[in-house]
Amino acid sequence: MHYTYKTKGTCSTQIDIELEGDIIKNVSFTNGCNGNLKAVSSLVQGLTVDEVEQKLKGITCGFKSTSCGDQLALACREALEASRNA
C-alpha cells in the first residue's frame, strides 16, 4: 500500500511510504536534509510500524517540538491505520 503524509513542523514537507502489512518497504521524503533522510529511509526498511515508533517517536529537532523521524513514526502509524480501514 502506498501512503502520502504531509508533515507538520519540519523542513521536509511530505513522506511517501510503501507498506506491506505492517512492514515498511520503502520511504521517501520531499525536502529536508537529503543525506540524513536517505539514511533514515534506508534504516527503517524492513522494520514494523511498531519498531519505527519505538525508535523514532518523540525525537525533536533543535527547538522544534517534532523532527522528521517523529513525523515518520506518526506517518507510519497513520498509513497502517488507513490500510486496515481500506
C-alpha distances in whole Angstrom, upper triangle without the diagonal:
4,7,10,13,17,19,22,25,24,25,21,20,16,14,10,8,6,5,6,8,10,10,10,9,10,12,14,17,19,22,24,25,24,25,25,21,20,22,20,17,18,19,16,14,14,15,14,13,17,18,17,19,22,22,21,22,25,26,28,29,33,34,30,29,25,24,21,20,21,19,16,17,16,13,11,13,12,8,9,11,9,7,10,12,10
4,7,10,14,16,19,23,21,22,18,17,13,11,7,6,5,7,9,11,12,12,10,10,9,10,11,13,15,19,21,23,21,23,22,18,18,20,18,15,17,19,16,14,15,16,15,14,18,19,17,19,22,22,21,21,24,25,26,27,30,31,28,27,23,22,19,19,19,17,14,16,15,12,11,13,12,8,10,13,10,9,13,14,12
4,7,10,13,16,19,18,19,16,14,10,8,6,5,6,8,11,13,13,13,11,12,10,10,11,12,14,17,19,21,20,22,21,17,18,20,17,15,17,19,16,15,16,16,15,13,17,18,16,17,20,20,19,19,21,22,23,24,27,28,25,24,20,19,16,16,17,14,12,13,12,8,9,11,9,6,9,11,8,9,12,13,12
4,7,10,13,16,15,16,13,11,7,6,5,6,9,11,15,16,16,16,13,14,12,10,10,10,11,14,16,19,18,20,20,16,17,19,17,14,18,19,16,16,18,18,18,15,19,20,17,17,21,21,18,18,20,21,22,22,25,26,22,22,18,17,14,15,15,12,11,13,12,8,10,12,10,8,12,13,11,12,16,16,15
4,6,9,13,12,14,11,9,6,5,6,8,11,13,17,17,16,17,14,16,13,11,11,10,10,13,14,17,17,20,19,15,17,19,16,14,18,19,16,17,19,18,17,15,17,19,15,15,19,19,16,15,17,18,18,19,22,22,19,18,15,14,12,13,12,9,9,11,9,6,9,11,8,8,12,13,11,13,16,16,16
4,7,10,10,11,9,6,5,7,9,11,15,17,20,21,20,20,18,19,16,13,12,10,10,12,13,16,17,20,19,15,18,20,17,16,20,21,19,20,22,21,21,18,20,21,18,18,21,21,17,16,18,18,17,17,20,20,17,16,14,13,11,13,13,9,10,13,11,8,12,13,11,12,15,16,14,17,20,19,19
4,7,7,9,7,5,5,7,10,13,16,18,22,22,20,21,18,19,17,13,12,10,10,11,11,14,15,18,16,13,16,18,15,15,19,19,18,19,22,21,20,17,19,20,16,16,19,18,15,14,14,14,14,14,17,17,13,13,10,9,8,11,10,6,8,11,9,8,12,13,12,13,16,17,16,19,21,21,22
4,6,9,9,7,9,11,14,16,20,21,25,25,23,23,21,23,20,17,16,13,13,13,12,15,18,20,18,16,19,20,18,18,22,22,20,22,25,23,23,19,21,22,18,17,20,19,16,14,14,14,12,13,15,14,11,10,8,9,9,12,10,7,11,13,10,11,14,15,14,16,19,19,19,21,23,23,24
4,7,9,9,11,13,17,19,22,24,27,28,26,26,23,25,22,19,17,14,14,13,11,14,17,19,17,16,19,20,18,19,22,22,21,24,26,25,24,21,22,23,19,18,20,19,16,14,13,13,10,10,12,11,7,8,7,8,9,12,10,9,12,14,13,13,17,18,17,19,22,22,22,25,27,27,28
4,5,7,9,11,15,17,21,23,26,27,25,24,21,23,20,16,15,11,11,9,8,10,13,15,13,12,16,17,15,16,19,20,19,21,24,23,23,20,22,22,18,17,20,18,14,14,13,12,10,8,11,11,8,9,7,6,6,10,10,8,11,13,13,13,16,18,17,19,22,23,23,25,27,28,28
4,6,9,11,15,18,21,24,27,29,26,25,22,23,20,16,14,10,9,7,5,8,10,13,12,11,14,16,15,16,19,20,19,22,25,24,25,22,24,24,20,20,22,20,17,17,16,14,12,10,12,13,11,13,11,9,8,12,12,11,13,16,16,15,18,20,20,21,24,25,25,27,29,30,30
4,6,8,11,14,18,20,24,25,23,22,19,20,16,13,10,6,6,4,4,8,9,12,11,9,12,14,13,13,16,18,17,19,22,21,22,20,22,22,18,18,21,19,16,16,17,15,14,12,15,16,13,14,12,9,7,10,12,9,10,14,14,13,15,18,17,18,21,22,22,23,26,27,27
4,7,10,14,17,20,23,25,23,23,19,20,17,13,11,8,6,6,7,11,12,16,15,12,15,17,15,15,19,20,19,20,23,23,23,20,23,23,19,19,23,21,18,18,18,17,16,15,17,18,15,16,13,11,9,13,13,10,11,15,14,12,15,18,16,16,20,21,20,22,25,25,25
4,7,10,13,16,20,21,20,20,16,17,14,10,8,6,5,8,9,13,13,16,15,12,14,16,14,13,17,18,17,18,20,20,20,18,21,21,17,18,21,20,17,17,18,18,17,17,20,20,17,17,14,13,10,12,13,9,10,13,12,10,12,15,13,13,17,18,17,18,22,22,21
4,6,10,13,16,18,17,16,13,13,10,7,6,5,6,9,10,13,13,15,14,10,12,14,12,10,14,15,13,14,17,16,17,14,18,18,14,15,18,17,15,15,17,17,17,17,20,21,18,18,14,12,9,11,12,8,7,11,10,7,9,13,12,11,14,16,15,16,19,20,20
4,7,10,14,16,15,14,11,11,8,6,5,6,8,12,13,16,14,16,16,12,12,15,13,10,13,15,13,13,15,16,16,14,18,18,15,16,20,19,17,17,20,20,20,20,24,25,22,22,18,16,12,13,15,12,9,12,12,9,10,13,12,10,13,15,14,14,18,18,18
4,6,10,12,11,10,7,8,6,5,7,9,12,15,16,18,16,18,17,13,13,15,13,10,12,14,11,10,12,12,12,11,15,15,12,14,18,17,15,16,19,19,21,21,25,26,23,22,19,17,13,13,14,12,9,11,12,8,7,11,10,8,10,13,12,12,15,17,16
4,7,10,10,9,6,5,5,6,9,12,15,18,19,21,19,20,19,16,15,16,15,11,13,14,11,10,11,12,12,11,15,16,14,16,19,19,18,19,22,22,24,25,28,30,27,26,22,20,17,16,17,15,12,14,14,11,9,12,12,9,10,13,12,11,14,16,15
4,6,6,6,5,5,7,9,12,15,18,21,22,23,22,22,21,18,17,18,16,13,14,15,11,10,10,10,9,9,13,14,12,14,17,18,17,18,22,22,25,26,30,31,28,26,23,21,18,17,18,16,13,13,14,11,8,11,11,8,8,11,11,9,11,14,13
4,6,5,7,7,10,12,15,19,21,25,25,26,25,25,24,21,20,20,18,15,16,16,13,11,10,11,10,10,14,15,14,17,19,19,20,21,24,25,28,29,33,34,31,30,26,25,22,20,21,20,16,16,17,15,11,13,14,11,9,13,13,9,11,15,14
4,6,8,10,13,15,18,21,24,27,27,28,27,28,26,23,22,23,20,18,18,18,15,13,11,11,9,9,12,14,14,16,18,19,20,20,24,25,28,30,33,35,31,30,26,25,23,21,21,20,17,16,16,15,11,12,13,10,8,11,11,8,9,12,12
4,7,9,12,13,17,19,22,25,25,26,26,26,24,21,21,21,18,16,17,16,12,11,10,8,5,6,8,10,11,12,14,15,16,16,20,21,24,26,30,31,28,26,23,22,20,18,18,17,14,13,14,12,9,9,11,9,6,10,11,9,10,13,14
4,6,9,11,15,18,21,24,24,24,23,23,21,19,18,18,15,13,13,13,9,8,6,6,4,6,9,9,10,12,14,15,15,17,20,21,24,26,29,31,28,27,23,22,19,17,17,17,14,13,15,13,9,11,13,11,9,13,14,12,13,17,17
4,6,7,11,14,17,20,20,21,19,19,18,15,14,14,12,9,10,10,7,5,5,6,6,7,10,10,9,12,14,14,14,15,19,19,22,23,27,29,26,25,21,19,16,14,15,15,11,11,13,11,8,11,13,10,10,14,14,13,15,18,18
4,7,11,14,17,20,21,21,19,19,18,15,14,14,13,10,10,11,8,5,6,8,9,11,14,13,12,15,18,17,17,19,22,22,24,25,29,31,28,27,23,21,18,16,18,17,13,14,16,14,11,14,15,12,12,16,16,14,17,19,19
4,7,10,14,17,17,18,16,16,15,12,11,12,11,7,8,10,8,6,8,10,12,12,16,15,13,16,18,17,16,18,21,21,23,23,27,29,26,25,22,19,15,15,17,15,12,14,15,13,11,14,15,12,14,17,17,15,18,21,20
4,7,10,13,14,14,13,14,13,9,9,10,9,5,8,10,8,7,11,11,13,12,15,15,12,14,17,16,14,16,19,18,20,20,23,25,22,22,18,16,12,11,14,12,9,11,13,10,10,13,14,12,14,17,16,16,19,21,20
4,7,10,11,12,10,12,11,8,7,10,9,6,9,12,11,11,14,15,16,15,19,18,15,17,20,18,16,18,20,19,20,19,22,24,21,22,18,15,11,12,15,12,10,13,15,12,12,16,16,14,16,19,18,18,22,23,22
4,6,7,9,8,11,10,7,8,11,10,8,12,14,13,14,17,17,18,17,20,19,15,17,20,18,15,17,18,17,17,16,19,21,18,19,15,12,9,11,13,11,9,13,14,11,13,16,16,15,18,20,19,20,23,24,24
4,7,9,9,12,12,9,11,14,13,12,15,17,17,17,21,21,22,20,23,23,19,20,23,21,18,19,21,19,19,17,20,21,19,20,17,14,11,13,15,13,12,16,16,14,16,19,18,17,20,22,21,22,25,26,25
4,7,7,11,11,9,11,14,14,13,16,18,18,19,23,23,24,23,25,24,21,22,24,22,19,20,21,19,18,15,17,19,17,19,16,13,10,14,16,13,14,17,18,16,18,21,20,20,23,25,24,25,29,29,29
4,6,9,9,7,10,12,12,13,16,17,17,19,23,22,24,22,24,23,19,20,22,20,17,18,18,16,14,12,14,16,14,16,13,10,8,11,14,12,13,16,17,16,18,21,21,21,24,25,25,26,29,30,30
4,6,6,6,8,10,10,12,14,15,16,18,22,22,24,22,24,23,19,20,22,19,16,18,19,16,15,12,14,16,15,17,15,11,9,12,14,14,14,17,19,18,19,22,23,23,25,28,27,28,31,32,32
4,6,5,6,9,10,10,12,14,16,17,21,21,23,22,25,23,19,21,23,20,18,20,21,18,18,15,17,20,19,21,18,14,11,13,16,16,15,18,20,18,20,23,23,23,25,28,27,28,31,32,32
4,6,5,6,9,10,11,12,15,16,20,20,23,22,24,22,19,21,22,19,17,20,21,18,18,16,18,21,20,22,19,15,13,14,17,17,16,19,21,20,20,24,25,24,26,29,29,29,32,34,33
4,5,5,6,9,10,11,13,15,18,18,20,20,21,19,16,18,19,16,14,17,18,14,15,13,15,18,17,19,16,12,10,10,14,14,13,16,18,18,18,21,23,22,24,27,27,28,30,32,32
4,5,5,6,8,10,11,12,16,16,18,17,19,18,14,16,18,15,13,15,17,14,15,13,16,19,17,18,15,11,8,9,12,12,10,13,16,14,15,18,19,19,21,23,24,24,27,29,28
4,6,5,6,9,10,11,15,16,18,18,20,18,15,18,20,17,15,18,20,17,18,17,20,23,21,22,18,15,11,12,15,15,13,15,18,16,16,20,21,20,22,25,25,24,27,29,29
4,5,5,6,9,10,14,14,17,17,19,16,14,17,18,14,13,17,19,16,17,16,19,22,21,22,18,15,12,11,15,15,13,15,18,17,17,20,22,21,22,25,26,25,28,30,30
4,5,5,6,9,12,12,14,14,16,13,10,13,14,11,10,13,15,13,15,14,18,20,19,19,15,12,9,8,11,12,9,11,14,14,13,16,18,17,19,22,23,23,25,27,27
4,6,6,7,10,11,13,13,16,14,11,14,16,13,12,15,17,16,17,17,20,23,21,21,17,14,11,10,13,12,9,12,14,13,12,16,17,15,17,20,20,20,23,25,25
4,6,6,9,10,13,14,17,14,12,16,17,14,14,17,20,18,20,20,23,26,24,24,20,17,14,12,16,16,13,14,18,16,15,18,20,18,19,23,23,22,25,27,27
4,6,8,8,12,13,14,11,10,13,14,11,11,15,17,16,18,18,22,25,23,23,19,16,14,11,14,15,12,13,17,16,14,17,19,18,19,22,23,22,24,27,27
4,6,5,8,9,11,9,7,10,11,9,10,13,16,15,18,19,22,25,22,22,18,15,13,10,13,13,10,10,14,13,11,13,16,15,15,18,19,19,21,23,24
4,6,9,10,13,11,10,13,15,13,14,16,20,19,21,22,26,28,26,25,21,19,16,13,16,16,12,13,16,14,12,15,17,15,15,19,19,18,20,23,23
4,7,10,12,10,10,13,14,14,15,17,21,21,24,25,28,31,28,27,24,21,19,16,18,18,14,14,17,16,13,15,18,15,14,18,19,17,19,22,22
4,7,8,6,7,10,11,10,12,14,18,18,21,23,26,28,26,25,21,19,17,14,15,16,13,11,15,14,11,13,16,14,13,16,18,17,18,21,22
4,5,5,6,9,10,11,12,13,17,18,21,23,27,29,26,24,21,20,18,15,15,16,12,11,13,13,9,10,13,12,10,13,15,14,15,18,19
4,5,5,6,9,10,10,11,15,16,19,21,25,26,23,21,18,17,15,13,12,13,10,7,9,9,6,6,10,9,7,10,13,12,13,16,17
4,5,5,6,9,10,10,14,15,19,21,25,26,24,21,18,18,17,14,13,14,12,9,11,12,9,8,12,12,10,12,15,15,15,18,20
4,5,5,6,9,10,13,14,18,20,24,25,23,21,18,17,16,12,13,14,12,9,12,13,10,11,14,14,13,15,18,18,18,21,23
4,5,5,6,8,11,12,15,17,21,22,20,18,15,14,12,9,9,11,8,6,9,10,8,9,12,13,12,15,17,17,18,21,22
4,5,5,5,9,10,14,16,20,21,18,16,13,13,12,9,8,10,8,5,8,10,8,8,11,13,12,14,16,17,18,20,22
4,6,6,9,10,14,17,20,22,20,17,15,15,15,11,10,13,12,8,11,14,12,11,15,16,15,17,20,20,20,23,25
4,6,9,9,12,15,18,20,18,17,14,13,12,9,9,12,11,8,12,14,12,13,16,17,17,19,21,22,23,25,27
4,6,6,9,12,15,17,15,13,10,9,9,5,5,8,8,6,9,11,11,12,15,16,16,18,20,21,22,24,26
4,6,9,12,15,16,14,11,9,9,10,7,5,8,8,5,7,10,10,10,13,15,15,16,19,20,21,23,25
4,6,10,13,13,11,8,7,8,10,8,6,9,11,9,10,13,14,14,16,18,19,19,22,23,24,26,28
4,7,10,11,10,8,6,6,8,7,5,9,10,10,11,14,15,16,18,19,20,22,24,25,26,28,30
4,6,7,6,5,4,5,8,8,7,10,12,12,13,15,17,18,19,21,23,24,25,27,29,30,31
4,6,5,7,6,5,8,9,9,11,13,14,15,17,19,20,21,23,25,26,27,29,31,32,33
4,6,8,9,9,12,13,13,15,17,18,19,21,23,24,25,27,28,30,31,33,34,35,37
4,7,9,10,13,15,14,15,18,19,19,21,24,24,25,27,29,30,31,33,35,35,37
4,5,7,11,12,11,12,15,16,16,18,20,21,21,24,26,26,27,30,31,32,33
4,7,11,12,9,11,14,14,13,16,18,19,19,22,23,24,25,28,29,29,31
4,7,8,6,7,10,11,10,13,15,16,16,18,20,21,22,25,26,27,28
4,5,5,6,8,10,11,12,14,16,16,18,20,21,22,24,26,27,28
4,5,5,6,9,10,10,12,14,15,16,18,20,20,22,24,25,26
4,5,5,6,9,10,11,13,14,15,17,19,20,21,23,25,26
4,5,5,6,9,10,11,13,14,16,17,19,20,22,23,25
4,5,5,6,9,10,10,12,14,15,16,18,20,21,22
4,5,5,6,9,10,10,12,14,15,16,18,20,21
4,5,5,6,9,10,11,13,14,16,17,19,20
4,6,5,6,9,10,11,12,14,16,17,18
4,5,5,6,9,10,10,12,14,15,16
4,5,5,6,9,10,11,12,14,15
4,5,5,6,9,10,11,12,14
4,5,5,6,9,10,11,12
4,5,5,6,9,10,10
4,5,5,6,9,10
4,5,5,6,9
4,5,5,6
4,5,5
4,6
4
